[in-house]
Amino acid sequence: MLTLEQIHAAKQRISSYIYETPIIRLNGLDQLLGCHVYIKAENMQKTNSFKLRGALNKMLSMSLEQLQKGVVASSSGNHGKGVAYAAKLLNSKATIVLPDSAPTIKVDGIRALGAEVVQCKLAERHVLTEKLSRDHGYCNIHPYDDYDIMAGQGTVGLEILAQLPDVDIIVVPIGGGGLISGVATAVKSMAPHIKIIGVEPAVISRYSKSLKAGERLLLAEQKSLADALLTLQPGERNFPIVQQLVDEVVNVDETLIQHGMKTLLSEGKIIAEPSSSIGLGAALQGALPIRKNEKVCFLISGGNVALQQ
């Protein structure tokens, strides 16, 4: 299992390479969302996403020999950008496998960091990544199903507790489960009374359905505005952590994901991609168990979004 000690070690390992992103109070959204609104602005992170934390922690833990062989990663975009950044920093070759539906801004951002991009169908990402790993000897940097990745993402939770110790609820976007596994482990280890709520697209509610079934279900491929949350099955290592530590997982309709993104931009003046605005969409949908006097921190996981989106 993932431990608090691993997350503290990750913080020590990566802190000189990342930003400690701010928590921003958005008073203007209180009435609209029905709580005291705060955001943890990981859209302002280097590479504009929390994913850099896990990628750096994993790759800084690797041997020089492994790094020299190169790395490969499957991604919807943000993890790939984090791996590409870390590879450039550590003089390693990176190959990133992306779905052919990945937004151009994410593809271009990865290539700009010097990584090779290979594109395929969404459901084929992990199979192709494993083949490239076998064929070329690359180390596979999994986007979520890895304790080093989770520990890196968990450093977000440590920062939230330090910056807003009296937070009542933390709302976290959930795809494969790397971010929420790390955040929940950090927060529940230090402050078990704080609620952790996961939010995912209703069209691909892999955690909601799997938690109800008591096992990891593999869903059919679907399209969603939340392009970073399209994983078809909960991670093998992530699922039991979510089962044990996450208080609730809520799924959000597509129209509300879009509404959340627009609200964050127009009322909060924050640019964030649909996948990271999904928590606000859940609040606007009335799906979050929150009260007016509660301090709710919405984790804004990324900001790799083009103006036309």
N, C-alpha and C positions, 0 to 999 in steps of 0.2 A: 504493500500500500504506500501511497504518498504520505510523507511526514512534514511537519512544520519545520524540522531541522533541515530537510532538503530545500525548502523554500527560502529559509534564511541563508543557506549556503549559496543558492542561486542569486539572491540579492547581492551578496558580497562579490560574486563572480562577475555580474553584468553591470553593476551600478555605474561604473565609470564610462560605460559605452552607450547608455540610454539617457533619456530625459525622465526625471520624476515629474510626470504630467500633473497639471493642477486639478483640484476639485473646484468647480465653478458653481456658485449659487445663482439659480435662475428664478428670482422672485416672481417675474412676470408670468411664469407658467403654473404657479401654485393653484390658482382658482380653476384653471383649465384641467389640470391633472388630478386635483383633489388631495394634495399633500405638499409638504415643503420640498421643493425640487432642487436637487443637486446633480451635477454630472461629473463623472471622472473622465477627463478629456484625452483618451488614448488616440483620438484622431489627430492630436498634436504631437504624438510620439514620432521619433525618427522613423522613416518609412510609412508614417501616418497610420500605424496600426500597432496594437498590443503584440502582434505575432513576432516582432523582433525579439522580445524578451525570451521566449521559449527557444527560438532559433539560436540565439547567442548562447544561452545556457547550455544547450545541447552541444554546440560546436566548440565552445570553449572547454568542454569536458572531454573532447576527443583527443586522441594522440596525434602527433605531427604526421606520423605515417598514414593514418586514416585520412587526414585532411589533404595530404598530397595526392591521394588516390582520387579525390573529388567526392562530391556529394550530389544526391538526387532527391527531389521532393515532389510529391503530388500536392496540388494546391488549387484553390479557387482564385488565388491572386495574392492575398495579403501575406500568407505564410511563405509563398514563393519569393515575394519581395524581401521579407525578413531574412530568408536563407541566402538570397542573392547578396544582400548587404553584408551579412556575416561572412560569406565566402570571400567577398572582395577584401574585407578587413583582414581576413586570415590567410590571404593568398591561396585560396582553394578554388577549384573549378566547380561551378554549380550548373546542374541541368534541372530545369523546372518543368513538370508535366502539368499542363492546364487544360480545363475543359474548353472545347471550341466555342462555348458560349461566354467565356470570360470577357469582362469589359475591356475595351481597348486601352483605357488608362492604366489598368493593372498589367496588361501584357507589355506595354511600352515602358512602364516603370521598371519591370524586371529586366528587360533587355538593356535598358540604360545603365544598369548596374553591372553589366558584363556577363550575365548568365545566358545560357542557351535555353530557348523555350521550345518545348514539344507539345503539340495540342492533340487532343483526342476526345472521344465522347465522355461525358461525365462519369458514367458507370465503369469506364475502363481505366480511370486514372491510376488506381492503386496497383492494378495488374501490370500495366505498362511500366510503372515506376519500379516495381520489383524485378521486372525483366531487365531493365536498364542497370539496376544494381548488380544483378547476377552477371550480365554480359560484360560490364566494364569495371566491376569491383568498386563501384561507388557506394558510399555509406548512405543508406536511406534515412532521411530526416523526416520522420512521420509528423504530420501536422497536429495530431492530438493524442494518439494512442501510445504515449511514451512518458515515463515518469520525469525525465529531464525537461521535456517540453512543458509538462504540467507545472513543474516546480518554477520554471521561468515565468509562466503566466500567473502563477500564484503571487508573485511579487506585487502585482496590481493590488491584491487584497491587503498585503502588508501596508502599502501606501495609503489605501483608503482608511484603514484603522488608525494610522498615525495622523492623517489630515482631518478626519471627521470621526473622532472616537465615539460620539454619541449618535451615530447613524442607526436607524431602526431597521431599514430594509435595503438590500443591494439587489438591483435588477440586472441580470446578465444575459446577453444573447447566447444562444446555445446551438451549436452545429454538431460537430463530432463530440464535443464535451471537454476539450482541453482547458479552455479558459475557466469554465464554471467549476471544473474539478480542482484546479489550482486555487481559485478564489475561495471556494467553499472550504477547502482544507485549511487554508491560512486563517480565515475568519472564524470558523467554528472551533478551531483549536484554541483561539485566544479570547473569543467573545461568543459563546454558543447561543446567546439570546438573540443575536442579530439574524434576521431572516434572509435567506438567499432564495431568490425566485429566478428561474430560468424562463426565457421567452424564445419561441421558435415559430416559424411560419406554419400556419394551419395546413397548407397544402402538402407539407412534408414534415409532419409532426412525429418524427422518429422517436423522440424521447417520451412524449406523452403516451404514445401507443405501446412502447416497450415497457415503460413503468407499469402500465395497466396490465400488461400480459405477464410481467415478472421475468421477462427475458428479452434479449436483444433481437429486435425484428429488423429485417431488411425490407425497405420500402421501394416501390417503383420510382423511377426517375420522374421528377416534376420540375416545372419552371416556377420561379419566384423572383420578385423584385429583390429579395434578400439573397443576392448571388453568392455571398460568403457563407450561407447557412444551408447549403444544398446536400450535405452529407446524407447518405442513404441509410446508414446504420450507426447506432451509438458505438463508441470505441469500447473494445473489450476491457481495457483497464479503467476506462472512464465510467462505465455504466454502474459498477458497484459503489463508486464514490458518490455519484449523483443519487443513487438509491438511498444511501445512508445519510448524506449531509444536506441535500437540497430540499427545501421545504415544499416547493411547488414548482411545476412546469406549466406554463400557460402558452397556448398557441394563438396566433394573431392573423386575422384576415388580411389579404393583400391590400385592400383599400385603406386599411388602418396603418399598415406599414408605410405606405405612401404619405398618408396624413401625418404620421409621426415625423417623417423626414421633413415635410414642408413646415410643420409647426416648429421644429427645432431651428430651421433656417429663418423663417419669417418672424417668429416671436422670440426665439432665443439667440438669434444671430450666430448660430453655430452650424458650420458645414460638416455634415456627416453622411456616410453612405447608408442606404436603406437597411442593411443588416444591423447597423449599430443604432438606428433610430427605432428599432422594433419594440424596445421597452416603452417608449413614449406612445407608440401605437397601441400597446396593450393597456396602458393607462387610459387613453382616449376611448378605447373599446369598453372600458369599465370592467376589465378582466382581472385586474390586480387587487389583491386583498389589502388595500391601503386605506389609511384614515387621514383626515385633514391635518391633525397635529403631528403626524409622523414625518421624520426626516428620511427621505427616500433618495438613494444615490443610483442614478441610471448610468451604467457603464457604457460609455460611447466607444465602441471597440475599434472603429476605423473611420477614416475620412478619404479613402481613395475613390473619389466620385468625380465624374466630369460634369461641367456646367450643363450640358445638354440633357443629362440624366435628371 
